[in-house]
Structure formats: C-alpha cells, structure tokens
Amino acid sequence: MLNDHEPQTAEGRGPQRLDNSRFAPANRRRLSPPALRTFLAIADLWGLTEEQRLLVLGYPSRSTYHNWSKQAREHGAFTLDVDVLARISAVFGIHQALGILFPTERLGVEWLRGPHNAVVFGGRPPLDLVTSGSQDGLLTVRRFLDGARGGLYMQPNAIDDAFTPYDDTEIVFR
C-alpha cells in the first residue's frame, strides 16, 4: 500500500529520490564560500567560540577551518563535503526559525543559550545540542523549532515569564 504522504516517482513506486547532481563537486564548490560566510556571521551573532564552531562543522582540523574561513572571506574557491554543508544548512534552518519565532535576534539568541525544560533539552540550553558535535543534535534543535514555528505547542520558558497578557484595547480589527 502506498503512503499518501510521500512524494511518488514518475512511475508511482516509492518515495522520490534526490537528484545526485545536487551533490556534484561543482555544485558544492559553488555553494561552499557563501554558505561558510553566512555560517560565520550566524556564529558571530550566536557568540560561538572557535571550539563550538568546529563542533558544529563536524570537527575539521583547526588549520582546515582557518583555511576555509580565509578563503570564504576573500571570496576564494573551496569545496565543502556534503556533511559540512548539511550541518551548515541545519544552522540556517535554526537561525531562520529563531527569526520567525522571536521579535528580535537578541531574544532568539537568549532562547538558544538559556536552559529549556522541553524533554529533548532536559533543562539544558538548546545550544548544547547544537554544539554537541553531532549532526543529530543540530537536526533535533531544527526540528523542535520547525515544530514550534508550525504551531506545535512549545512549553513556556524563562523568557516567557515577563510576558504581559494582551489587553482588550490592544486588539484592533481593521
């Protein structure tokens, strides 16, 4: 029986597969410099240490990381592997979700750095999972935020303690 929720191939058999050309060296070479530049800007915003940056990227050697960073800042050419690009993509998704869920970047970063009582975080900051060194940690935080962004309930956190309920005079119909 076919699963109605999975995209089907043209032949109608099984889930659609990604086109392998998206992993081709030429595509990765084209995406690598702007992806790393953007990652570095987000890492600066989040206040990540060099060690945390290395963990997020899958722990390349420091010399490799510094070479990538130099090439990215100088708009040079280099090619990241699929794993590193997937990790950077997860960071982009987390950053985007924080931008949607919180009115300011500061509040989003506070959420990321503050302890959280959701079961998946166990009272620890979501940033601990982001910088755990595992791709799974990055994707767990991204999925959590995507769920919250999509309307799933997100437990109140310390940042919500200062929330003042809306007053009827603040509700305007146009």
Disulfide bonds with the S-S distance in Angstrom:
none
